[in-house]
Amino acid sequence: MVGRSLMLVTALSPVIGYDKASEIAHKANDADLSLKEAALQSGYIDEARFNEIVDPRKMVGDGVAGS
């Protein structure tokens, strides 16, 4: 479920800008794509960079029980 969460797009905003990140989230929602699929299709970011930036474990840090 995490892979389809559009909230993760917030991690992209500082890197590609709010407007591009918003465009990606809208495309993912409208086309029933994962955030990653929409981001890669956009051409604004490559897969390696996406994986580096959009890492839910890094985003929550010590907030996840057992991490």
PyMOL commands that set and color helices and strands:
alter all, ss='L'
color gray80, all
select helices_A, chain A and resi 2-4+6-11+13-16+18-30+35-42+47-53+56-63
alter helices_A, ss='H'
color red, helices_A
deselect
rebuild
show_as cartoon
